[in-house]
Amino acid sequence: MTLDLPLIWAGIIAVAVLMYVLLDGFDLGIGILFPFAGSPHERDVMMDTVAPIWDGNETWLVLGGAGLFAAFPFAYAAILPALYAPILLMLMALIFRGVAFEFRLRGRRRGKRFWTAAFAGGSFTATVAQGLVLGGFIQGVTLRGGQFAGGTFDWLTPYSLLVAAGLVAGYALLGACWLVLKTEDALHGRARRWAAMAAAATAVLLAAVSLATLLRLPRVAARWGFEGGAVDLGRLATLSPIPLLGLVGLGLVALGLRRQAHRMPFVGAYLVFLSGYLGLAAGFFPNIVPYAMTFRQAANADNALALLLLGAAILLPAILGYTVWVYWLFRGKVGADAGYH
């Protein structure tokens, strides 16, 4: 039996991107919530909850980007010129945020205030940039002869700004639910209030983005059964479990917060993001460059994909194993006396 290498690699990259969003999402969310902490000590505890794992979480972003470059070079060549500005902004913000993470610990009073602001600003900026990338990607990329033929700022639209706002709210929800899971006492109570507000904002903005997507992108609307003023109930029913999953996730967040549960809100927040991710896939798969190039058209030669798969067969289990081990090792609550190093 011949392996469908382009499909396998499309799946690997899709999983890598999803893992990055789920893992680094709450990490960035903590930075977004940083300015609202009650004291510098609470910020220390917030940072301590992700100190052992934050840099490992970003491994998935590297894997997704490198995989796209190696396995789907034609898509990489088409997408990057279309989204250079927000991608560059995201990378600079992530670098600045990483530096702030390390330097904040060693800063004196004035320096610590600066690096606190840098960590929060870098987290917020990286999230907004990711939202702009996502919004620009969903809108579609103008290609001519397989090459980018659009404008420098095609990605900057009211729609992409709406997506960015939704991602900020979503990451804040992940961050707040992570703090509910990992903290105690006053910070734990504060995190519950943050989670409730972020869940409400996420629900509203997710609904707004979904509606805007259906109105702005007829091809996506047709996938969901809305075409020519008519509704294909069969197609809509087939995809209806995806938004229902998001509603279940929001319900778990609300129920978990009401019952003073610790894990349930975090699980619910993850289901919300999984629902959104599956909804995106339903809207443009098998296109890897919406709505102009399929993953098969963008794929590298089979012999190259096979060689890459050998490396991935070694690398992926190592990354997954390390991730599981670190999360297991640092499971449980983070006390007020915990330290970064």
N, C-alpha and C positions, 0 to 999 in steps of 0.2 A: 504493500500500500504506500502510495506516494504522499509525503507530508505536504500540506498546504502551507508553505512557509510564509507567504505574505499574510495570511490570516493569523497564523501563530504569532508573528511579530506585531501585527495590529493589536492582538490581545495582550501581549506583553507590555506594549507601550500604554495601552488603555489602563491596565492594572497599575502600572507605575505612576501614572498621573493621578489615578484615584487614591492610591496609597499616600502620595504626597499631599493631596488636598485634605485627607482625613487626619494625617499625622501632623503635618506642619500647620494645618488650619487652626488647631487649638493653641499651638505655640504662638502663631501670629495673633490669635485672639487675645491671649494674655497681654501681649504688648499693646493692643488696642485698648484694653481695659486698664492699663497701667495708670493713666492720669486720674482714675476714679478711686484708687485705693485710699484707705483712710490714713495711712502713715507710711513713712519710708520703710518701717519694719514689715508692714504688709506687702510692700513691693518686693522686699527681700524674699519673703516666703513664696510669693507668686513666682518669682524667678527660680527659686529652689525646686519648685514642682517640675520644671522642665529642664533643669540644668543637666541631668545625666543623659538626656535624649534629644535635645533640640538639634544638634548638628547631625546626628544620625537620621533624623526625620528628613533632612534635606537631601539625603542620598537618593531618594526616589525622584527628585526633580532632575538631578544629574543623569540618572538612568533614563528617564523619559526623554530628555533633550538629546542625549548621546544616541539613544536608540532611534529616534526620529532621523537624526543626521545619517546614521549608518544604514538603517534598514529602508528608509523612505527618503532618499536624497532629493528627489524631485519635489516632494512636498515641503521639505526643509527649505529648498531654494525658493519656493513660492511663498511660504508663510513668513519667513524671517524678514524679507524686505517690506512686507505689508505691515509688520508689527514691530519694526526695529525700535521705535521710540519707547513704547510702554515696556517692552522686554528689557531694554537697557536700563530704564528707570527701576524696574523690578530688581534687576541684578545689583544695581548700585545700592538700593535700599536694603537688600538682604545682606550685602557686605557690610554696610554701615551698621546695621542692626547686630550682626555678629561681633563686630569690633566693640560695640557698646556693651554687649553681653559680658565680655571679658573685662573691659576697662572699668565698668561700673563698680565691680567688686573692690577695685584698688583705688578708686578715686577718693579724694578728700571731700570736704563738704561741698565746695563749689564745683569741683570736678564731678562728684557723684550726681549733682543736680543736672549737669550738662549731659552726662551719659544716660541718666534716666530719661531725659527728654529725647535723646537720640534713639534709645531703644523703642520708646513709644512712637516717635515719628517714623522711624524706619519700618516698624511693623505696620503702621497705618498706610504708609506710602507703598510698601510692597503689596499690600492687600488691594489697594486701589489700582495699582498697575496691573495686577493679575486680573482684576475685574475688567479693566479696559482691554486687556489681551483677549479675555474670554468673550466680551461683547463684540470686539472687532472680528474675532474668529467666527462667531455665530452669524454675524451679518453676511459673511461671505467675503471672498477675496477675488478681485478682478484679475483674471489671467488672459494672456494672449500668447498663443503658441507655447503654453506651459510655463510662461514667465509672468511675474507680477507686472501688471500694467495699470495699476491704480495710482491714487495720489498718496502723498506722504502722510496726510492726516485723515485718511478715509476711516480709520478706526475710531476717531473722536466724534461721536454723535450723541444725541440725548439718550439713545438706546444703550450705548456702551457705558455711559455714566450711570444709568439706572442699574445696569448689571453690576457695576462697581459698588454702588451703594448696597445692593443686595448681598454682595460678597462680604462687605465690611460687617453687616449685621449678622450674617451667617457665621463668620469666623469669631465674632464676639460671642455668639451663642455657644460655639464649640469651646472657646476659652472659659466662659463662665461655667459651663457644665463640667469641664475638666477640674476647675477649682472646687466645685461642689464635691467631686469625687475625691480630691486629694487634700483638702484643707479642713481645718477645725475652727471652732469658736467663732469670733466676730467676723473673720474673713470668710468663713463658710456661709454665715448668714448673709453677708454682703453679696457673695457670689450667687446665692439663690435669687436675690433681687435683680442682679444683673441678668441672670438667665431668663427670668420672667420677662423683663423688658426686651431683651434681645430676641426671644422667641416671638413676641408680638411683632417686632419690627421685621423679623425674617419672614413671618407668615404674610404680612402685608406686601413686602417687596417681592417675595417669590411669586405671589399671585399677580403683581403688577408686571413683572418680567415675563411671566408665562403669557399673559394677555397681550403684552406688547409684541412678543415673538410671533404669536398667531396672527396679529394684525399686520405686522411689518413684513413677515416672510411667508408668502403664500405657499411656497414649496413645503415648508415645515407644517403649515396648517393642513395641507393636503395629506401629509403623513398621518395626521391625527384625525382625519375624516372630515375636515372642514374645507369644502371646495365648491366654488361657484355658488355660494349662498345656500348650499345644501349640506346636510350632515350625514355622513356614512356611519350609521350606528354600529355596524359590525366592526369597522376599523377602530372606532372610538372605544368600543367595549374591549377589544383585544389589548389596547394600550392602557386602559383605565387602571389596572393594578399599579402602574407607576405613580400617578399622583396620589392614589390611595395609600401607597407606602409612605409618601411624605406626610399625609394627614395622620397616619398612625404614629409616625415619628413625633410630630408636634403634640399629639395626644399623650404620648409617653413622657415628653418633657413636662407638660402641664401636670399630668398625674403624679409624676415623680416628685415635682416640686411641692405639690400639695401634700403628699404623703411623707415628706421629709426623707425620701429615698436618696441614696447617694449615687448608685450606678444607673438607675433608670433614665434620668435626664440625659446623661452622656450617650447612652444607647439610642435614645430617641433622636438626639441631634445628629448622630451618624446616619440614621435612617433617612432623615430629611435630606442630607447631602447625597446619599446613595440614590434617592428618588430623583433629585435634580440631575445627577450624572446620567442615570439611565434615560431620563427624558431627553437630554441632549443627544445621546446616542440614537434614540429612536427618531430624532428629527433629521439627522443627516447621514447616518450610516447607509451605505459603505463609503461615503465620501470622507476623505481625510483632509481635503481642502474644500470646505463648503463653498459653493456647490458646484465645483468645477473639476475635481480630480478624485477618483476613487483610490482606495489604498492599493489596489492591484496596479493601477496605472502609475502610481508613485513609487512602487517597490523596486528595490535593487534586484540584481540578477540572483537566481536561485542558488548558485554556488556561493555567492557572497553571504546570502541569508543563512545558508547551512553552516558556514564557518562561524558566523556571528552567533548562531544558536548553540554551538558547542561552548563558546565562552559564556553565554547566558546560562547554560545548564550548570556551570560551576558557580557563577557569580550570584545568581538569584537565590539558590538555597542558602548561600553564605549570608546574604543580606537579610533574608527572612529569618534565618536562625539567630543572627545577631540581634535583630529587632525584637523577636519574641523573648530572647534571653534577657535583654536589658529591661524590657518592660516588666518581666517577671521579677527580676532582681530588685527593682525599685518600686514594686507594688506597695500599696498601702498608703496611709496618710503621711503627709509631710508636717512635722511638728514645728513649733515656733523657734526651736533651738537648732534647726537643721542649718547646715552651711553648704555653700556652693562647692568648695573644694575641701 
